[in-house]
Amino acid sequence: MRATIIHGPGDIRVEDVPEPKIAAPTDAVIRTVATCVCGSDLWSYRGINPVPEPQPIGHEYVGIVEEVGSDVSTVKPGQFVIGSFIASDNTCANCRAGYQTNCRHRDFPNGCQAEYVRIPLADGTLVATPEQPAEALIPDLLALSDVMGTGWYAARAAEARPGATAVVVGDGAVGLSGVIAAKEQGAERIIAMSRHASRQKLALEFGATDIVTERGEEGVARVKELTNGIGADSVLECVGTQESMHQALLSTRPGGNVGFVGMPHDVQIDGQQLFFSHVGLRGGPAPVRAYLPDLVERVLSGRINPGKVFDLTLSLDEAAEGYKAMDERRAIKALLRP
Ligand SMILES: [Zn+2]
């Protein structure tokens, strides 16, 4: 089968590799219908996360179940499924508490930018749609595998709620999904921080009420200006840099909350400043699995269209161009069709 392999920084190749097989009785093998490039894949592509040897890449997928192990009972061959980027049993104490990404038996589906992929803990990880979805809904469902669920968690962690003011730091696919989430969770005023015209347009379409183009101190000042000088109730940090975290913490009102889902790279937090700010801080890899049933329903009913974050569709063989376009910020997010 064809699969995307990262050989090193900037070096993405699509190669012939053996098809995955059922390795444990709890596995499923799915035939990928669509997959995509994640902003977090770019950490490896840019050489920030080391790639010591060539390895398969990709963790977002929707597909048709091809084969299941003998212990799998909730999905069966032929069904269309979506799953989280971290496999979970969905039954342990951490899963039951709503933190499936910290499942005590978690596993990592990798190499999803391929024609077939093996998904561990299939019963706990995969959610089947009631029937084969319409072609037009595939990008929306694919977005649930990571970015939309991650934006959802950011808004939950930031305690977005009816009447609240929310700020979204980051205009990538997760940030834009965060705008959808803040709106669906009831935030009244949603301030999106973005400098890119096409991303601003999508943020407004998704429910943003204000756009802030300034960054740093000026960005904080602009948010304060829009929030009666106090700061926002809920801030979604969707980047993971020192600058974006700083932006998020300083844009939050005393007693407000920051939900951070950008994977932190060299982020330092000043404990004393946090102490005196009264800002609540919660983040981590989003428990996407917890939200899948609800988000699938919102997509199938046409209530949300997170698939609009895919502004580039390529064949799997063109994966390298997808990485390049996202790296150069020519594309928000690249969808790959095997
Ligand atoms: Zn678990």
Residues whose N, C-alpha, C, O or C-beta is under 5 A from the ligand:
A	BS01	ZN	S88 D89 N90 T91 C92 C95 C103 R104 H105
